[in-house]
Amino acid sequence: MTDKAPHILIVDSPFHEAINAELVKGCVAALEAANVTYEKVSAPGALEIPLAATFGFETGRFDGVVVLGCVIRDGTSNYDIVVEQCAHGVAHLSLSEALPMGNAVLAVENIEQAQKQADSQGLDKGGLAAKATLKMIELQTYFEAQ
């Protein structure tokens, strides 16, 4: 990475629209506060987030990726499969490619938990994922300079 500001890819899944909108709001606010540029794309669901992030990574245009979404246990009969496969795919991409990533794909029991975690004025998991991505880019830059 050069001295230019990082360029970040946001990959979201708008399956739960209101929750996703709040995650994106927090994420974008954190990125804008850090004066970095970003692009956002949407995957159809949480299972597709890792592949969408891979497509973006392979372009070479992004310094890091933030993934956003929500899987609610009482909203899907295959909760465990979706949560596990999404988390595994995101972690695999990050580790295998040394790609700085922040993960705010929420895995919750109900809509109330999702709202609390997504709230950009509260727990702000979207903002925290953006900040985690930026911190990992900072660490990557530090180690590359050694």
KOLKEDO-112799 format. One record per residue (C-alpha): y, x, z; residue number from 1. Coordinates in Angstrom, 1 decimal, always signed. Example, Ala and Ser with C-alpha at 12.3 -4.5 7.8 and 13.67 -1.06 7.14 Angstrom:
BEGIN
ATOM      y      x      z resi
ATOM   -4.5  +12.3   +7.8    1
ATOM   -1.1  +13.7   +7.1    2
***
This chain:
BEGIN
ATOM      y      x      z resi
ATOM   +0.0   +0.0   +0.0    1
ATOM   +3.5   +1.2   -0.7    2
ATOM   +6.7   +0.8   +1.2    3
ATOM   +7.4   -2.6   -0.4    4
ATOM   +7.0   -5.8   +1.6    5
ATOM   +3.5   -7.1   +1.7    6
ATOM   +2.5   -9.9   -0.7    7
ATOM   +0.2  -12.4   +1.0    8
ATOM   -2.2  -15.0   -0.4    9
ATOM   -2.6  -18.2   +1.6   10
ATOM   -5.8  -20.1   +0.8   11
ATOM   -6.0  -23.5   +2.4   12
ATOM   -8.2  -26.5   +2.3   13
ATOM   -6.2  -29.8   +2.5   14
ATOM   -9.3  -31.9   +3.4   15
ATOM   -7.5  -33.0   +6.6   16
ATOM   -4.0  -33.3   +5.1   17
ATOM   -1.9  -33.7   +8.2   18
ATOM   -3.6  -30.8  +10.0   19
ATOM   -3.5  -28.6   +7.0   20
ATOM   +0.2  -29.3   +6.5   21
ATOM   +1.0  -28.2  +10.1   22
ATOM   -1.2  -25.0   +9.7   23
ATOM   +0.7  -24.2   +6.4   24
ATOM   +4.0  -24.9   +8.1   25
ATOM   +3.3  -22.4  +10.9   26
ATOM   +1.9  -19.8   +8.5   27
ATOM   +4.8  -20.0   +6.1   28
ATOM   +7.3  -19.8   +8.9   29
ATOM   +5.7  -16.6  +10.3   30
ATOM   +5.6  -15.0   +6.8   31
ATOM   +9.2  -15.9   +6.1   32
ATOM  +10.3  -14.6   +9.5   33
ATOM   +8.6  -11.3   +8.5   34
ATOM  +10.4  -11.2   +5.1   35
ATOM   +7.2  -11.0   +3.1   36
ATOM   +6.3  -12.8   -0.1   37
ATOM   +3.4  -15.1   -0.5   38
ATOM   +1.6  -17.5   -2.8   39
ATOM   -0.5  -20.5   -1.8   40
ATOM   -3.6  -22.0   -3.4   41
ATOM   -5.8  -24.8   -2.3   42
ATOM   -9.6  -24.8   -2.2   43
ATOM  -11.4  -28.2   -2.3   44
ATOM  -13.0  -27.6   +1.1   45
ATOM  -13.8  -25.1   +3.8   46
ATOM  -16.9  -23.9   +2.1   47
ATOM  -14.9  -22.9   -0.9   48
ATOM  -12.2  -21.0   +1.0   49
ATOM  -14.1  -17.6   +0.9   50
ATOM  -14.6  -17.7   -2.9   51
ATOM  -11.0  -18.8   -3.5   52
ATOM   -9.9  -15.8   -1.4   53
ATOM  -12.2  -13.5   -3.3   54
ATOM  -10.7  -14.7   -6.6   55
ATOM   -7.2  -13.9   -5.3   56
ATOM   -8.3  -10.5   -3.9   57
ATOM   -9.8   -9.5   -7.2   58
ATOM   -6.5   -9.8   -9.0   59
ATOM   -5.1   -6.8   -7.0   60
ATOM   -1.8   -8.6   -6.4   61
ATOM   -2.3   -9.3   -2.7   62
ATOM   -2.0   -7.0   +0.4   63
ATOM   -3.7   -9.6   +2.7   64
ATOM   -5.0  -13.1   +2.9   65
ATOM   -4.5  -16.0   +5.3   66
ATOM   -7.1  -18.7   +5.3   67
ATOM   -6.3  -22.2   +6.7   68
ATOM   -8.3  -25.3   +7.1   69
ATOM  -10.0  -27.6   +9.6   70
ATOM  -13.6  -28.7  +10.1   71
ATOM  -14.1  -31.6  +12.6   72
ATOM  -17.5  -32.2  +14.1   73
ATOM  -17.0  -35.9  +14.3   74
ATOM  -15.8  -36.0  +10.8   75
ATOM  -18.8  -34.4   +9.0   76
ATOM  -22.6  -34.4   +9.5   77
ATOM  -23.0  -30.8   +8.3   78
ATOM  -20.4  -29.3  +10.7   79
ATOM  -22.4  -26.3  +11.8   80
ATOM  -23.3  -25.3   +8.3   81
ATOM  -19.7  -25.6   +7.0   82
ATOM  -18.2  -23.7  +10.0   83
ATOM  -20.8  -20.9   +9.9   84
ATOM  -20.8  -20.4   +6.1   85
ATOM  -17.0  -20.4   +5.9   86
ATOM  -16.6  -17.9   +8.8   87
ATOM  -19.4  -15.7   +7.4   88
ATOM  -17.8  -15.7   +3.9   89
ATOM  -14.3  -14.9   +5.2   90
ATOM  -15.6  -12.1   +7.5   91
ATOM  -17.8  -10.6   +4.7   92
ATOM  -14.9  -10.4   +2.3   93
ATOM  -12.6   -8.9   +4.9   94
ATOM  -15.1   -6.3   +6.0   95
ATOM  -16.7   -5.4   +2.7   96
ATOM  -13.3   -4.9   +1.0   97
ATOM  -11.3   -3.7   +3.9   98
ATOM   -9.0   -6.7   +3.2   99
ATOM   -6.6   -7.7   +6.0  100
ATOM   -7.2  -11.3   +6.7  101
ATOM   -6.1  -13.9   +9.3  102
ATOM   -8.4  -16.9   +9.9  103
ATOM   -7.1  -20.3  +11.0  104
ATOM  -10.0  -22.4   +9.7  105
ATOM  -10.2  -24.6  +12.8  106
ATOM  -13.6  -25.6  +14.1  107
ATOM  -13.0  -28.5  +16.5  108
ATOM  -14.7  -31.4  +18.1  109
ATOM  -12.1  -34.1  +17.3  110
ATOM   -8.7  -34.7  +15.7  111
ATOM   -6.9  -34.3  +19.0  112
ATOM   -8.1  -30.7  +19.3  113
ATOM   -7.2  -30.1  +15.7  114
ATOM   -3.6  -31.4  +16.2  115
ATOM   -3.1  -29.3  +19.3  116
ATOM   -4.3  -26.1  +17.6  117
ATOM   -2.4  -26.7  +14.4  118
ATOM   +0.9  -27.7  +15.9  119
ATOM   +3.5  -25.2  +14.7  120
ATOM   +5.6  -25.8  +17.8  121
ATOM   +2.5  -25.4  +20.1  122
ATOM   -0.6  -23.3  +19.7  123
ATOM   +0.4  -22.6  +16.1  124
ATOM   -2.9  -21.2  +14.8  125
ATOM   -1.4  -21.0  +11.3  126
ATOM   +1.4  -18.8  +12.4  127
ATOM   -1.0  -16.7  +14.5  128
ATOM   -3.3  -16.1  +11.5  129
ATOM   -0.3  -15.0   +9.4  130
ATOM   +0.8  -12.6  +12.2  131
ATOM   -2.8  -11.3  +12.5  132
ATOM   -2.8  -10.6   +8.7  133
ATOM   +0.5   -8.7   +8.9  134
ATOM   -0.7   -6.7  +11.9  135
ATOM   -3.9   -5.7  +10.1  136
ATOM   -1.8   -4.6   +7.1  137
ATOM   +0.2   -2.5   +9.4  138
ATOM   -2.9   -0.9  +10.9  139
ATOM   -4.4   -0.3   +7.4  140
ATOM   -1.1   +1.4   +6.3  141
ATOM   -1.2   +3.5   +9.5  142
ATOM   -4.7   +4.8   +8.9  143
ATOM   -4.2   +5.3   +5.2  144
ATOM   -1.2   +7.6   +6.0  145
ATOM   -3.4   +9.8   +8.3  146
***
